[in-house]
Amino acid sequence: MLRRSRLHALAQRIDRRRAEIYAARFAERLESGSVEFALAVLLASAYPGLAPALEASPEIVVTIAAEGHQAARDHAGLAARLRARLGDGDDGERVSRELRRFTREERIRVALRELLPPSLGGADVDVTSQEIAALAEVTIDAAVKDAITQLAARFGPPRRESGAPARFVVLGMGKLGGGELNVGSDVDLVFFYDTDEGGCTIDGGEALPLHDFWTRVARRVTASLEDVTADGFVWRVDLRLRPEGRSGPLVNSLAAAERYYESFGRTWERAALVRARPIAGDLDFGDEVLAALEPFVWRRRVDPTIAVEMTKLVQRARTELSREPGRDLKLGSGGIREAEFFVQTLLLIWGGREARLRVKGTLDGLRRLRAAGFVTDREAREIAEAYLALRRAEHAVQLATGLQTHVWPADAESAGRLARVLGFASAEAFEVDLAKHLGRVEERFRSLVPDGAPAPSRWAEALAALDDGDAAAFESAFRRIAQVSLPGATPEAPDALEAVERWGDVARDLFDLSRRPDAVLGARSREAYPRLGEAVLDAVADAADPEQAARTLRRLFARLRHPGVYLRFLGDEPRLVRRLVEAIGGSAFLAEALVQHPEHGDRILFARGVPTRASARAELEQAKREAAAVDEDPDEQLVGALRQAKARVVIDVGLADLASELGPREVGYVLSELADASLEAATRHALGTPEGEPVRGLSVLAVGTLGGREIGYGSDLDVLFLFDPEKAPPGTDPDAFFARSARRVIRLISILHPAGPGYELDTRLRPSGNQGLLVTSIDAFARYHAKGPDTPHVEAAAWERLALLRARGVAGDVELGARAIEIAHAAAYAMPGDPAQVADELRRLRGRMEQELSLERHGRYDLKLGRGGLFEIELCVQFLQMLSGADPGVRTTETALAIEALVASGKLTPEQAEALRDGYAFLRKLGGRIRIVHADASHLLEESAPGLWPLARRMGIRDRPGAQAAVELLARYREVTGRVREVYEAVLRGS
């Protein structure tokens, strides 16, 4: 919740003098003690360019305060808001007026989100630029619809010769196409239509050719957007990226565009089309346009000379467009343009061969390049950090000036104010930080284009010492180079220097200083593959944990029976070296998995796309087919297939997780889907049910995290086994038969196997817990969870009912599972007695768990059972679901979806929902990162842990030295869990 005092303090810190001036001005229009007043003063003080709009229309901040600013608004939400304001859309003047007002108000809302810290609902520029892009899309689409409506009323609807409606699309280019638009950007647009064969006629008059009609539409759209009225303008429009640029027609048919690009298209036009995206008009036709132009943009032939041409483009833009390149955040050396072109150059070079690289956004492209091994983890991190820092500064300059400028101000007052807006203590502190980012981008961009002959390797001296067998020379050269290569390795940082020395020990062993004939990475191997040695050292230097990367490589090659296969791949493709080393240097979990099972190395070396729920099931089916080809015991076949599939999918998910291609929620979906499929296969096999026939008599219910599709790496599976005695095979004791079947399922799922670990099954949530039978008949299950006069002797405890909220049928008899879920949910969504007493019971349970089971101590935090941890979030949500059981809208097994349903139904306030939503996402991501980065399944975060700062970077805390990053992570943890605890207390005490 926004507090006036915090807003006032922030305005005073940014610019005390202006805050006092604007306080006097707004006091006449807004209540001086209100949040709205504080918002207006803060925005005007930080961004003088917004002050005229706020003074003219102070109701804007009233609306923002009433509606909230914390949540990002996506395309659908913005479109709905705009439609409500435009009405039927027939009034062109109203459309023009509302487009301008709507855009102005949304820009100011986004400016506030960038200005405020996360604790007050602020957002970083990677989020807000997506909102600005979505705002542009919906307003441009409205302008297109209005233009077509007005012109069709005058000339008749545009039709092809067949009588079908003619089609028209607007492609967004540049930052708009990339979904990363600036608050002060032009919008780069290109207009296409489908054919020249057709026209418009009305009342039997002369036909207007389609080209002329669409030209009029384009002109009207452009005017609707950029003409300045009493309400300002919507967007400045730049049409220079169309075929033939300024001299070309405003609109082009698809056939004309294909002819032009095939005959005359240039590299800069290919680069422009990398980020092209349909944003208005007929979007399906837009996809057809891009598909037709794909051969021009994405070439199969790898052509590194593209980098030379892209460099020339940057230099030319700097000369032609930048008046002050030394302070130009966009066009200066190391600026935004070079960061963008670094990514686009590599996308163009490799995107023809790697379809997964054909993405629009700069940061998304950078993630894909890193995941595919075309940039190092360090390169990706530094470019991303610099890009975001530069974009934050660019937005601040544009909002402060109200101008389309990228130049950091020269006067001390403006520079100081903007530095404070960005969170720096002074302009000098900002400029030091800026110089660091500019230098990094400039270095990376220049690295794309070699100057003449290849530069000598930075490792040449160390490698020569290896070949000479000179240990002292190797250590000296290695230490000197590693201090430069490893972030923070300085004499003032003894821990980092110690890491350099440990890495040097491992590296020497890795390259085998004794020069044994069979040395995998020794002189003989490097003679066969001249680039291999430096590629390995470069990759290890840039890894998140160089020592871990080098040690894992050494262990891996020691395990290989036939290392020549690896060497052939790695020696011929240095990028594969980088991909392998980054994976094992960034994740102890993946490193250990690879060392234990080197046969899965191809999963890391060769990208298979982002894993999905469907691909997880497909992987299991593939493993079963492979196992079926082996002549061995059927149980052994299935167990081997289950373990192989799990190992493969977990590695794929881990790689995508590290590359930020999957979020915590998607990770849970894919891993849960694999667990579901594994339980299905094991249950069918245990009962001897042939493929294609329905399983009868035994059902497996998932509860806990599996029921919520939220399991992580190495999670146990919480399950219940239920049976129907009437479906037991003739002549068998149903209890004994289904108990044996359940135990067989458990053995198939959990037994040790050389192919890898299985799952631990936890059945303690069954009726009567560990004291109860392993399998329960459906009738006994119904009796146990029933409540009423007919069952006075048994009644499940409240916590047992809560567990059933996440019950989900995952394997076995489908009909029986559906009956069981009906029983489970009937019990779970019925409040067992007085809500206040139930809340007290749950709070007592929570207190015991925190005292007896939580491992949280001073300096150690338990993500799951600690104060404000995941268990408290789940307890809040599940209690409110039980309390709201009559509302079908809250019935979901997924915690994240339940939070949204509860806030929609009014059971949670928006502030409470935000605290739970943020807490759940943060803690799940943190738990996954601890597991994948450190191979630690303990759910503990320790202040003294040596791997805390790499973990902080993996959590997205950018641009901070190691110690500061660790401090910020801990502060974020305490803030998040503190807010969760407040909600927990309010929900469980307020019942």
N, C-alpha and C positions, 0 to 999 in steps of 0.2 A: 504494500500500500504506500502511495506517495505521501510524504509528510512535508508540510510547508517549510518546517525548520531546515530539513536537509536540502531542499531546493534553494532556499535562501542562502544557506552556507555555501552551496556550490556556486551560485551566482556571484557571491562576494569573493570567493577565491579566484574566479576567472577574471572578473573586472569589477572591482568595488565601485569605481567612479561611475561607470555606465549603469551598474545595478541601481545606484541611488537615483540617477537621472530617470531611468525607465520606471522605477517605483513611483516617482512623482507623477509621471505621465499616465500610468495605468491605474493609479488610485482613483482617477476620475471616471474610469469605465468599469472597473472590477472591484469587488470587495477586497480590501487590503489584507484581510486575514485569511483569505481563501487559497486553496491549492491552485485555482485557476490564475489568480493574481501572481502567485509565485512562479508558475509555469511561464507566464508571459514575460515576466522580468528576466527569468533565466534565459529563455530563448533569445530575447532581444539583446541581452548583455553579451552572450556568447557569440551570437550571429547577427551583427547589425544589419546584414542584408535582408533579414526577415522582419526587422522592426516595422517598416512601413505597412506590410501586410497585416501584422498583428495589431498595430494601432488602428488601422482602417476596419478590421474585422476581429475584434477581441473574442467574438463568439466561437472562433476556431478553437481556442484553448478550453473554452467551456465544454465544447463537444468532446475534445480529447480527454478531459478530466472525467467526463461522464461515461464515455465508452471504453476508456482504457487504451493503453498503448503497448502493453507488454507482449501481446501475441503478434506474431508475424501474420500479415494478411496475404493470402495466396491469390492466384488468378481468379479462382471461383468466387472467393469472398469479395474481392474488389469488383468483379463483374456484377455480382448481385447488388451491391451497394449502388453502383452506377446506374443500373437498370431502374432501381427504385427512384432515383433522382430524375432520370430522363423521361419517365412515363412512357407514353406510346411512341415517342421518338419522331412524331410527324412535324413538330415545330422546330425548324432549323435554327432559329434564334435561341430557343431554349437549349438545344443541344450545344450550341457554341458557348453559351453562358455557363451551363452546368459543367461542361468539360473543363473549363478554366478554373472554376471554383473548386471542383472536386480534386483536380490535380494539385492546386495550391494547398488545399487542406491536407492532402495525403503527404505532400512533400514536407510540410511542417511537422506532421506526426512522425515521419521517418527521421527528420532532423533531431527531434527529441529523443528517439530511440538510440541514435548514435551518440548523443550528448550524455545520456545518463549511464551510470555504471550498471553492471548486470544485476546488482542487488536491488536496484530501483526499476528494473524492467528494461534496461538498455540492451542493445544488440550490436554485434560487430558488423563491419562493413560488408563481409561476405554474405550476411543475411539481409541487411537493408538494401544492398544493391539488387538482390533478387526481387525484393518488394518494389523497388523503383522500376525494374524491368517489367514486372507484372502490371504495374500501374500504367506504364506506357502501352503495353499490349492492349489492355481493355479500353483505354481511351482512343487509341488508333483504330481499333476494331469498331468502336462506336462511330467514329468519324467516317469510316468506310461505309458502314451501313447507312448512315445519314446521306452520304453523297450518292450512293446507288439509288436510294429511295427517291431523293429529290430529282435526280436526272432521269430515272425511269418514268417518273410521273410526267416529265416533259417530253421525252423522246420515245417512250415505250420500253418495255423490258428487253435487255440484251439477250439474243438467242442465237444459237448456232443454226446452220442450214437445216439440220434435222428437226429443228423446233425445240430441242432441249435447251435449258438455260445455259448461257455462256458463263465461264468461270474466270475468277480474278483473285489474285492473292497478293498480299504484301509480305515481302521477306524482310525481317529485321536483320541488320548486319552489325558488325562491330560489337561493342559492349551490349547492345540491345539483344543481338542474336545470341550472345554468350550468356544472357541472363544475369548480367553484372553491370547494370547501367548506373551512371553517376547521377547525383541529384541535379547537376547543372549541365548534363550532356546534351548535345544534339542527338536526334535519333536518325541513324543511317537506314534509309529505306530503299528498296528496289521493288518495282511493280511489274508483275507478269500476268498475262491472260492466256487462255488456252488456244485460240485459233482466230484467224482472220476471216474464216468462212462463216458468215452470218451478219447480223446487224440488228438495228432497232427500227421499228416503224410504229407510228401511232395514227389512228384515224385514217389509215390508208395513204398516209403521206410518203414522202421520199425517204428511203432507208438511210440511216446514219451508220457508216461502217463501224465495226466493233473497235477498231483501233482508235477512231475518233471518240467513241463513247468512253472507252477506258482512259483515254488521255484527259477528257473532261473530269472523270472521276478522280484521277490522280491529282489534277490541279485543285479540285475542290477540297480533297483530303488535306493536301499540303496547306492550303489557305486556312482551313478549319483549325489546323494545329498551330500554325506559326503566326497568323495575323494578330497584331496587338490591338486589343479592345480595352474598354474601361475595366474589364476583369483580367487584363494581362494576356498572356498567351499560354498555350498548352505545352508545346515542345518546339524547339527550333529543329527544322528538318534539313537533312543533308542527303541529296540524291546523287552525289558524285560517284558512288560505287556501282551505278548501273552500267550496262554495256555501253562502251564508247564514252563513258564519263559525261562531262558537261555538254559535249557536242552530240550526244546520243539522244534518241527519243525518250520521253518520260516513261513510256510503257513499252514493253516488248512482248511479242507472242513467244510461246515456248519454242517454236520452230526457229524463229529469228535468233533467239538467245543461243540455241544449240549451234547454229551456223557461226555466230560471232565467236563464241568461246573456242570452238574447234579450230577456227581459222586464225583468230587474232588474240586469243586469251593469253595473258601474261602472268608471271609469277605472283605479282601483287594481287591480281584478281583471284587466283587460286587461294591465296592466303585469306582474302576477304570472304570467300565462299566457305572456308572452313567453319566460320561462325554463323553462317546464314541459317535462318530458322523461320518457318511460316508463323506469322503472328496475328494476321488479320485477313478477313475475306474467307475464301474457300481453303481451309487448311489441308484437306486431303489433296487438292490440286497442288498446293505448295510442296507436299511430300513428293508428288510426281515430278515437279520441277527439279527438286534436289536430286532425285534418283536419276533423272535424265542427265544432269550435269556431273554426276559422280565420277565418270571416267576422266573428265577434265581435271577435277580436283584431286582425286586419289589415284596416283600412278603406281603401278606395280614395280616399276624400276626404282631402285633406291638411288637418289641423286643428291649427294652431300653438297653440291654446288649451290643448292637452294639457299644455304646459309649465307653465301657470299652476296647473293641478290637481296636477301632480307636485310643484311647489314647495310647495304647501300640505301635501301628504302628508309631505314632509321636515320642514317646520316643526312639524307636529302631532306627529310621532314624537319630535322633539327635546324638545318640551314635555312629552309624556306619559311617555317612556321613559328619557330621559337625566337622571340626577341631577347630573352634573357636565359639562355640555356644553363647558366650556372645555378639558377634557382628554379628551373622548370622541372616540376615533379613528374611530368609526363614525358617530355621530349629530351630532357637533359641526359647526360651520360649516367647509365645505371637507373634510368627512370622507368615509369610504368610501361612505356612503349617497348623498351628492351626486354622487360620481364615477359610481356605478352608475346613478343616476337620470339623469345627463347622457346616458349612452349609451342607456338604455332609452327616454327621452323621444324622442330623435331616431329610434330604431328604430320606435317607435310612429307617429310623425308620417309617416315616409317608407316604412315597411315594406309598407304596403298597395300601393304603386306599384312598389316595388323588391323583388322576391322574394328577391334575394340578401342583403337585410338581415335576413332572418328567421332569426337565429342566437341561440344561448342564452347564450354566455359574454360577459362584459364586455369582455375584451381582444379577442376575436374580433369582437364587434360594433363595437368602436372601429376595428379594422383595416378592416372592411367599409365603415364610414361614411367613413373617410379615402379608401379606394380609390374610392368612389362620389362623392367631392367634397362631402360634407355637413359634414365638419370639415376643418380645415387640418392640414397635417403637424405644425405646431407645437402645435395644440390636441391632436391625437392623442398626440403625444409627451409633452406635459406631463401630460395626464390619465393616460396609461399609467404614466409614471414615478411620479406621485403615488399612484396606486392600488396599485402594487406596494410602494412604500415604506410606505404605511399598512397594507397587509396583513401585511408582515413584522413591523411593530411590534405589530399586533394579535395575531398568532400568538405572538410572544415573551411578551406579557402573559399570554395564556391558558395557555401552557405553564408560565410561572413561577409563576402563582397556582393553577393547577388549577381555575380558575373560568371561568364564562361571562361574561367582562367585556371591555369595549372601552376601559376607562379607563386612561390612562397614570398610573402611580403618582405620588403627591405626595411621598412621602418620598425623601430624597436617595439613601439607600443602594440602594433598589430601582431607582430611576430610573437611577442610575449603572451598576448591574450590567446592566440591560437595554440601555442604550446601548452598552456594551462588547460585549454579545452580538450586537448589530446592526452592529458594526464601527466604532463611533464612539469617539473618544478620551474623551469625557465626556458627561454628560447635557446640558450646555449646547450642545455641538456638535450633538447630536441635535435639540434643541429649535429651533435655528436652521434646520436642514434641514427639520424638520417644519413650521415656520411658512411656509417657502417653498412647500411642497407644498399646505398647507391654503389659502393665499392663491390659488394658481393654480386649484385646483378650485373654490373659492368664486366666483372671477371668471368662470370658464367656465360654471358652473351658472347664475349670475345672468344671464349674457348670453342665455340662452334666453328670458327673459321681459322684454320691453321695458317700461319704466315710462312709461306714457302715450304721448306722441308719440315717434317715432323720434329717438334721440339724434343730434346733428349728427356728421357724419363727422370723424374725427381728421385727415383730409386736406383739410378744407374750405379752410383758409388757403392750402395749397400749390396746390390746384386753382384757386382764385380768382386767385392770382398768375400761373398759366399763362394764364388767360383774359385777364388784363390785360397780358400780355407783360412782366412784371416779373421779370427773371432773378434779380436780387439777392434779392427777396422770396421767390421760389420756393426758392432755395438755402438761405436762412435757415430757412424753415418746414420744408423737407424734412429738413435736417440735424437739427433739433431733434426732429422726430417719429421719424426713422429711428433715432436713438440710443436711443429708448425701444423701438422695434419690433425692432431687431436685437439678439439676445443678445450680451452682452459688448462692445457698442460704447460704451466709456467713454473719458474722457481718459487713463486709465491703460493703455488698450489701443490703441496707435496703429495697429496693423494693422487692427483692427476699424473704427476711425474712417476709415481710408483706404478701406476697403471701402464705407463709407457714402457717401463722396465719389464714388467710382467709380460706385456705384449711382445717385447723384443725377445724374451726367452722362448715364448711359444713360437714366434715367427722363425727363429733360428732352427728350432726342432722341425718345424713345418717344412722348411726348405732343405733340411738335412745338411748341416755344415760338414759332416763327416764324408759327404759325397759317396754314399753307398751306391752301387750300381742300380739297385732297385728303388732308389729314392723317387717317390711319386712326383714331387715338385723340385727335385734336384736339378743339377746342371744338364743332365742328359735330356730330361723332359723339357727343360726350357730351351734347349738347343733345337728340339723338334718343333716347339711352339714358342717362337721368339717373344711373343707379346704376353705369354701366360704369367710370368713372374711379376711384372709390373702391374698387370691387371688384377692379380690376387692382392698385392699389397695396397694398391689404390682402393680396391673394394673394401678391404679390411680397415683401412684408415678412415673411410667414410661410414663405416657401420656404426649403428647405435652403441654397440658394446664391442670395440675392437678385440679385446682380450678374449671374450667369449667366442667371437667369430673365428679367430685364429685357432683357439683350442679345439673348437668343434671340427674345423677342417682337418686338423691333425688326427683327431679320433676317427673321423669319417674315413679318411684314406687308409688308416690302419685297419679298418674293418672290411674294406673292399677286397673281394677275391680277385676281381679283374678291374683294376683301376684304369686301365687303358680306355675303357668305354667312356668314363667320366672325362678323362683327359682329352679325348678326341672332341667331345662337345665343348668343353671349356676352352681348349686351346684354339679352336676355330672361331668361337663366338665369345669375345670378352664380355659382352653384355650379359651372357649367361653366368659368368663368374660373379658379376655384380649382383644379379638377381639371387643367386644362391647365397652369397655372403651376406647380403642385406637381410635375408630371411633368418639365417641362423644367428646373425649378430644382433638382430632386433627382437628375437624371441627364443628364450631358453626352452620353451615348450616345443617349438618346431625343431630346434637344434637337437634336443634329446630324442624326439621322434625320428629324426633322420638318422642319427647315429645308431639307434636301435634297429632301424629298418631301412638300410640304405637303398633297398629296391624301390622306395617311394621317392627317390630323388627327382625322378622325372616330373612329379607333381609340382615341384618347385621350379625346375628349370624351364618347363614349357607351360605357359599359361593356358588355362582351359576356360577362361571366362569366369564371370561372377557366379558362384554356386547358388542354386535355388532349391526350393523344396522338391521340385520335379527332378532336378539333376541328382539330388540325394537318393531318391528312390531308384532312379535309373542306375546309379552306381551300385546299389545293392543287387539289382537284377543282373547287372553285368558280372559282379563277383560270383553270384550263384551259378551263372552259366559257365564261368571259368572253372568253378569247383566241380561242377557236374561232369566235366571232361576228365577228371582225375578219378582213377579207380581206387576208391577207398571207402571206409565206413560212412554211411549217410549222415550220421551225427557229426562226424569229423568234417565232412564236406560243408555242412551248413555252418558249423562254428567257424571254420576257416573263412567262409564267404562273409559272415557277419563281421569278423574282425578285420578282414581286408577292406571291406566297404567303410567301416568306421574310420580306419586309419587314413584312407584316401580322402574321405569327406572332411574329416577334422583338419587335415593339412590344407585342403582347398579353402575351407572357411577361415582358418587362421591367417592364411596369406591375404585373403580379401579383407579380413578384419584389420590387419596391420596396414593395408593400403587404403583404409577408410572407404572401401567399396561396399562394405556391409556395416550397418550400425548394430548396436546391441540387440535391438528387437529382431532384425533380420537374422542375426547369428542364432538367436533362440529359435526362430522359426525353422531354419534349415536343420539344426542339430536335433530339434524335437521331431521333425519329420522323419529323420533317419532312425531315431529311437522308436517311433511308432511303427515304421516299416520292419525294423528288427524284431519287435515284439509280435507283429503279425506273422512273420515268417517262422519264428520260434514256436508260437502257439499252434499254427497249422501243422508243423512238423511233429510237435509233441503229441498231438491227437491223431496223427496219421491221416490227416485229411488231404486228399489229392488236390493239386492245383485246379482251379476252376469250380470246385465244389464248395458250398458254404460250410463254414465251421459251425459245429453244433455243440451246445451243452456248456461250454466254458467261455467266459468273457473276462477280458482284462480291462479294468478301468484305470486310467491315469489320474493321479491327484498331485498336489504340490506343484512344483515348477514344471514338471512334464505336462500336467493337466492344463497349465496356463501357457504352454508352448514357450517356456522361458528358460529351458535348461542351458547350461554353459558347458565349457570344456571340462570333461571329467565329472560331470554331475551324476549323482545317484538318480535312479528312477523310482519314484514313489508310485506304487501300484496296489490295486486290490484284485483278488481273484474271486469271481462269483460263478456258481454253477446252477444248472437246472437239473434236478435228479431225474426228471421224466425224459431227458434226452441222453441219459447214459446208455452205453451199449447194452443190449440184452444180456442178462445173466451176470452182470457185474454189480458190485457194491458201489453206488454212485459216489458216496463220500470218499472211499478209498481210491476209486478210479480217478476222480478229478483231482484229488490231493497228489497222487503220483504224477498226473499230467502237469500240474502247476509246478511241482518240484523239478520236473524235466525242463519246463520253460526256463526256470531260474538257472538251472545248470547250463543250458544252451546259451543263455545270455551272458552269464557271469564267469564261467569256467576259464582258467588260465589257458592261453594258447600262444604258440610261437609267433603267430601273425600279429599279435598285439593285444592290448587289454580290451575286455568287454565292458559291460555295465554292472554296477552294483545295484541290485534290486532291494528296495526298502518297502517292506509290507507292514510296517508298524501302525499304519493308519487304518488297518482293518478293524472290524468290530472287536472290542475288548483288547485291542493292541496285541502286544506280545503274548498275552495270556489266551488269546482267541485262536481259533483254528486258522490254518493257512488259507483254506478256501472256505467260502461261506455260501450256503444255498441262497437262492434269491428270496425265498420265503423268510429265512432267518434274518437276512439283511433288511427286509421290509419290517419285520417285527422289531428289530433292534433300533431302527431309526423312526419308528412310528411314535406318535404322541397322542394319548387319549385314554378314555376309560377302559378300553379293551386291553391295554398294555401297561398296567400300572407298575409292573415289576421291573421293567427295563426302560431306560431312556438315555439316549446318547448325550454326552456332555456337550456344552456349547461349542467347545473347541473342535469336537469331532464333526459337528454340523458345519462349522466354518470350513473344515477341510473339504467337505463335499461340494462347496461352491465351485471348486475347480475340477470337479470330477468330469472325466471325458472318456468315452469309449474309444479304445485305440486298437483292440485286437480281439479275435475270437468271434463268438456268436453275435452277429449284428443285432438280431432281434432281442436277444437276452441283454445285450449292452444297452439298448434303448430303454428297456424296462427298468434296468438298474439306474440309469441316469434319471429317469422320471421319479423313481423313489428317492434317489439322492437329493435331487433338487427340491422335491416337495419338503424334505426334511430341512435342507439347508436354508431355504428361503422362508422358513417359518420361525419367527422369534420364539424361543423356548422360555416363555415366562416374561416377567417384567424386564423391559430393556435395560433399566438402570441396574438391576441385579445381574443381568447377563454381562453388562459392561464391567461391573465390579469383578465378576468371576474372571473375565478375560484380562483385566488389569492385574489381578493377583497372579494369574498364569504368566503374564508378561514379566512381572516383577521377579518371580522365581527363576525364569529363564535367564533374565539379565544377571541375576545374582549367582546362579549355579552353573550356567552353561556358557555365558558370554566370556570371551577371552580378553575383553577390553580392560586395560589398565592405564595408568598414567603414561602417556607417550605412545600408547598402542590403541588402535581403533579397530573395532570389529564391525565390518560392513554389514554383516547379516544380523547379528544378535545384539550389537551395541546400541548405545543411545541414539535414537533417531535413525536407526538402520532399516534395512529392507523388511525385517519382520514387523516393525512398527507400521510401516506403510501398508503392508499386506493386511495387518490386523485392522487398521482403520477402514480400509476399503472393504474388507470382507464383512466387518460388523455392519457397515452402512448398507451393504448389499442385503444382508439378512434383514435389517430394519426396513428395507424398501422392497421386500420380497414380492409384494403384490404388483409391483411395476415390472412388466416384462422387459422394459428398456434397460434395466440394470443387470440383466442376467447374462453374464459373459464370464468365461474362465480366465480371461487375460486381464491382468492388473491395470495395464495402461488404458485399455478400452473401458474398463470399469470406472476409472477416474473420470474419463470424459462423460460417461453415462451419468455418473452421480452429480457432476456439476450441472449437466443439462437438466436433471430432474430437481435441482435445488437442494440436494442433500449435502453438497459441499459448496462453499462460497468460491468465487473465482480465485481469491487469494489462497485459500486452502488447497484448491486443486492445483494451482501453480506450484505451491511448495511440494506437494506430493508428486506431481508430474516431474518437476525438475529433480527432486531427490531420487525418484525411481530411475530415471534415465541416467543420472550421474553415477549412482551407486552400481547399477548394472554394468555400465561402461567401465567403471573403475575395477570392479571385480573381474570382468573379462580381461582387462589390460594386465592386472596382476597375474592372472593365470597364463596368458599368452606370452607376456614379456618375461616373467620370472619363473614360470612353471610352478607356481605356488597356488595350491588349492585351499589355503587356509582362510581366505576372506579377511586377512588382517592387513592393516596399514600401519607401519611403524615409523615414528619420527627419526629413529636412528638407523633405518635400513640404508645400506650403501646404494641401492638401486632406485632411490626415491626420485632423484632429478630426472633420470631417463624416463621413469614412469610419468612424471609431470609433463614431459614433452609429448609423450604418447597420449596424454589426456588433452592435448591441444593448447597447453600453456606455452605460448610462443614468445620469442624475443626477450627471454630472461636468462641471466646467468644461472648455472646449475643450482646454487644454494637458494637463490631467490625463487626459482621455479618450484623448488621443493616446498619452500615456505608458503608460496601462493597456493599450491595444491592442498596443503594442510588447512590453510585458512578457508579455502573453498569447501573442503570437507566439513569443517566445523560449522560453517554458515549453513550449508545444505541440511545437515543432520539436526542442527538447532531449530530450523524452521519446521522440519518434519516432527520433531518432538513437541513443538507448540501445537501443531495440528492434532497429533495423537492425544495429547492431554485434553484439548478442546472437545474432540469427538467422543472419547471414552468417558470423560467426566461429565460432559454436557448431555449425556443420554438419560 
